[in-house]
Amino acid sequence: MYGLLALTASGVMALAQDLGSKALPAPQMSGGKPLMQALKERRSIRDFKSDALSDQQMSDLLWAAFGMNRPEIDHRTAPSAQNNQDVDIYVAMAEGLYVYEAKPHRLKKVVNQDVRLLTSGQPFGKVAPVQLVYISDFARMPKVGPELRDLYAGVDTGCIVQNVYLYCASSGLAAVVHELDRAPLAKAINLRPDQRIVVAQAVGLPK
């Protein structure tokens, strides 16, 4: 199955090229539901519409997930162990795969093809317009022993995942965190050995 979904050789070669970046509008930091109501309504939803999110929704979603909320000191909306900021958010959409750069708040394209089906074998994998893939870069954990890196990566990712859930509950979007077959996606992205896929999270409008 995954052989049919794998990127073509030309798609993989594109990883070495500059595929461009997409600036995001400034995030809207007001509005939405109160925190206690968002906590009450937080849930996993697996039925999505295929409608794309707007640029503003993408901006708000990614900023809420792991954006810069104190840009003067490069601190972010989710904590990370020793402030290693080891987690990168890869954003899979129909037009390609991007990595979120919190500063200067933009999406940088890394693959030209739609790899959403590589992120989930479940039915929503080909329907949800956005798949967020959380990848921990162990090279950013120089002071963390090898026996603790998986644990720290999981905790750091969990904080980001919950931010996404709360943003979605507050803004009327659907989200679900899910497992995935890591090897085919890691190959498609051409990850280094010290980069580890932790988990993925689908986001979109509820059906």
N, C-alpha and C positions, 0 to 999 in steps of 0.2 A: 504493500500500500504506500509506504513512505517513499519508495523508489519513484513512484509516479508523481509524487508531490515535490520531489527534490528540485532545487534550483538548477537551471541549465548552467553549463560551464561559463557562458558569457555573463550570466547573472552573478556567479561567484567572483569572476574576474573584476566585476564592477566594484567589488568591495575595496579594491586598491585605488579606485579613482575618486575624485571629488564629485559626488552626486548632488551637491548643493544643500542648502538649508532653507528652512521655512520659518520666518519670524512669526511669533505669536503675539496677538494683541495683549495689552496689559491686563492682568487678571482683575476681575471685579471682586473686591474684598468686602463688599457689603451685600445685604440681601440674603435670601435663602431662609430656611427654617431654623428656629432656635436649636441650640445644641441638644437640649434634653428631648425635644421632639424628634430630631434626627436620630438620636440613640434609640428611641422607641421604635422608629420605623426602619432601622437598619436590618437588612435581610439579604439573603442570596436569591437572586432571580435568574432563571436560566432561559426564559423566553424573551427574545429580543426582536425588535424591528430591524430591518436592514438599513434604515435611514442613517446617513452619515451625521456625525456630530458637527456643529458649527465650529468655526475657528475660535469663537469666544468660549464655547463649552470646552474645547480641547485645552485652551489656555487656563481656564479656571480649574479643570480637572487635574492637570499636571502640576500647576502651582500648589493646589491643595495637597497633592500626593507627596511632593518632595521639592517644592520650590523654595526660593530664597525669601524668607520672611524678615531677615536681618541682613540685608545685602552688604552693609558696611563692614560686617565681620564674617560674611559668607556662611551664616548659619541658616538652617532650613526648617521647614514646617514639621518634619519628623526627626526624632532623635536618632543617633547612631552611636554605637559603642566607641568610646574615646574620640568621638567626632571624626571617625575615619571616612564617613560618607562613602562607603564601599559599594553601595547599590546603584546601578544604572537602570533606568527605565527604558526599555525598548518598546516602541509603539508600532504594532502591526496593523496596517489598514489596507484597503483595496489597492491603493496606488503604490504601496511599497512599505518597507520597514525603516523606521527612524529611531534615533536615540535622542532622548530628551536632554538638552543642555540647560541646566537651571540658570546658569549665568552665561549668556545673556537672555535666557528664557526663549528658547527656540528649539525646533526639531531639525536634526541633521540626518539626512537620508543616508542609509548604509546599504540598502538593497532595493532594486527597482521593481521587484516582483511581489505579488501578494503571497505572503507566507502564513496567513492566518490559520490555514488548515494544519500547518505543522505545530501550532500551539495547542491544539486540542483535537482529539478524535471524536468528541461528543458533537451532537447535532448543532449546538449553538456556535461551534467553532467556525462555521462558514457563514453564519448569519450576523453575529455581533459585529458592528462596524469597527470596533477597537478591541485589540487584545494587548494588554500591558504585560510585558515579560520582564521579570525582575532578575537581574544578573548581578551577582556579587563579584567584585574584583579583589581577590585576596592579596594582590600586590599593594593595596592600600591599607593593609593591616600589618605593618612592619613590626609592631610591638605585641601582636597577638600570637600566641603559640599555635602550632598547626592543629593541636587537639581541640582548640576552641573556635576555630574559624567558621566551621559549619554552623555551630550554635549561634555565634554572633551574627552571621549572615541571615539566619532564620529570624532572629529577634528583630534585627534592623528592617528586614523586609516586612515582617508582621506589622510594624508601626506604620509603614507606608500603605500597606493593604487596608488597614483600618481607616486611615485618612481618606482613601478612595471610597470606601464604603460609606463613610459619613457624608462626604461631598455628594455622592449619588443619592443618598436618602434625603439630603437637604434640597437637592435640585430636581428631583423627580426622574432620575436616571436609574437604570438597572445595572447590577454588577454581580459577578460571582467569581470567587477565587477557585482555581482548579489545578489538578495535576496535569502533567504533560509528558510526552516521550522526549526526553532532553537531547538524546544523541543526534537525531536528524536536524533539529533546530540549531544545535551548537555547531554542527557542520555547515549548515547554510549560512550562519552568521560568521563563520570562521573564527570562533572564539579561541583565545589562548588557553593553555592548560590551567592557568590560575584564575580563569573566569568561570564561575559556576552559575548555571541557571537554577534559581531557587524555586519559583512557582510562577504561575500566570494568572491574570485576572481579566475577564471579559467585561466590557462596558458598552452600554448603548441605551436606546430608548426601550422601555418595556413594551411588550406586545399586548 
